[in-house]
Amino acid sequence: MTRDVSVNECEWLHRNFKEGEIVFEYPLYISSYMNNKGIICSEKDSESPFFELPKDALKKVNPGDV
C-alpha cells in the first residue's frame, strides 16, 4: 500500500488499510466486480475474501522484492 485507505473512502472495505501493508492482487476475480479505478485484492495470496482497493493506493512489486 502506498497510502492509507479508510472505510470512509471505500465503505465496502471490512477495515482500514495502512500505508506499507502488503496485499495481493486476487487472480480469480469476477470481472463484474472490477472498475477502472480499482484492483481486486486479498490479504493472503490467492485466498478469499477479496475486495477492491483504489489503483492509486497500490504499487506492484515482485515477490522477491518484499
C-alpha positions as a Markdown table, in Angstrom:
| # | Residue | x | y | z |
|---|---|---|---|---|
| 1 | Met | 0.0 | 0.0 | 0.0 |
| 2 | Thr | 1.4 | 3.4 | -1.0 |
| 3 | Arg | -1.1 | 5.3 | 1.2 |
| 4 | Asp | -3.8 | 4.8 | 3.8 |
| 5 | Val | -7.2 | 3.7 | 2.6 |
| 6 | Ser | -10.1 | 4.0 | 5.1 |
| 7 | Val | -13.6 | 2.7 | 5.2 |
| 8 | Asn | -14.7 | 6.3 | 5.0 |
| 9 | Glu | -13.1 | 6.4 | 1.5 |
| 10 | Cys | -14.1 | 2.9 | 0.5 |
| 11 | Glu | -17.2 | 2.0 | 2.5 |
| 12 | Trp | -17.2 | -1.6 | 1.2 |
| 13 | Leu | -14.0 | -2.4 | 3.0 |
| 14 | His | -14.1 | -4.5 | 6.1 |
| 15 | Arg | -11.3 | -2.5 | 7.8 |
| 16 | Asn | -8.8 | 0.4 | 7.2 |
| 17 | Phe | -5.6 | -0.4 | 5.3 |
| 18 | Lys | -2.4 | 1.4 | 6.2 |
| 19 | Glu | 0.5 | 2.6 | 4.0 |
| 20 | Gly | 3.1 | -0.1 | 3.9 |
| 21 | Glu | 0.8 | -3.0 | 4.3 |
| 22 | Ile | 1.1 | -5.9 | 1.8 |
| 23 | Val | -1.9 | -7.1 | -0.1 |
| 24 | Phe | -2.2 | -9.5 | -3.1 |
| 25 | Glu | -3.8 | -9.0 | -6.4 |
| 26 | Tyr | -6.7 | -11.5 | -6.5 |
| 27 | Pro | -6.2 | -13.7 | -9.6 |
| 28 | Leu | -9.6 | -15.2 | -9.7 |
| 29 | Tyr | -11.7 | -12.1 | -9.6 |
| 30 | Ile | -15.1 | -11.9 | -11.4 |
| 31 | Ser | -14.9 | -9.1 | -14.0 |
| 32 | Ser | -18.2 | -7.6 | -12.9 |
| 33 | Tyr | -16.6 | -6.6 | -9.6 |
| 34 | Met | -13.9 | -4.6 | -11.3 |
| 35 | Asn | -14.0 | -1.0 | -12.4 |
| 36 | Asn | -11.3 | 1.2 | -14.0 |
| 37 | Lys | -10.4 | 2.9 | -10.7 |
| 38 | Gly | -9.7 | -0.2 | -8.6 |
| 39 | Ile | -7.9 | -3.6 | -8.4 |
| 40 | Ile | -9.3 | -6.7 | -6.8 |
| 41 | Cys | -7.1 | -7.7 | -3.9 |
| 42 | Ser | -6.9 | -10.1 | -0.9 |
| 43 | Glu | -5.0 | -10.2 | 2.3 |
| 44 | Lys | -3.5 | -13.6 | 1.5 |
| 45 | Asp | -2.2 | -14.8 | -1.8 |
| 46 | Ser | -5.0 | -16.3 | -3.9 |
| 47 | Glu | -7.4 | -16.6 | -1.0 |
| 48 | Ser | -10.7 | -15.0 | -0.5 |
| 49 | Pro | -12.3 | -12.9 | 0.8 |
| 50 | Phe | -11.4 | -10.4 | -1.9 |
| 51 | Phe | -12.1 | -6.7 | -2.1 |
| 52 | Glu | -11.4 | -3.7 | -4.3 |
| 53 | Leu | -8.7 | -1.1 | -3.5 |
| 54 | Pro | -8.0 | 2.1 | -5.4 |
| 55 | Lys | -5.3 | 1.7 | -8.0 |
| 56 | Asp | -3.6 | 4.9 | -6.8 |
| 57 | Ala | -3.0 | 3.2 | -3.4 |
| 58 | Leu | -1.2 | 0.2 | -4.8 |
| 59 | Lys | 2.3 | -0.4 | -6.1 |
| 60 | Lys | 3.1 | -3.7 | -7.8 |
| 61 | Val | 6.2 | -5.5 | -6.6 |
| 62 | Asn | 7.8 | -8.8 | -7.4 |
| 63 | Pro | 7.7 | -11.5 | -4.7 |
| 64 | Gly | 11.4 | -11.4 | -4.2 |
| 65 | Asp | 11.3 | -7.6 | -3.6 |
| 66 | Val | 9.4 | -7.9 | -0.3 |
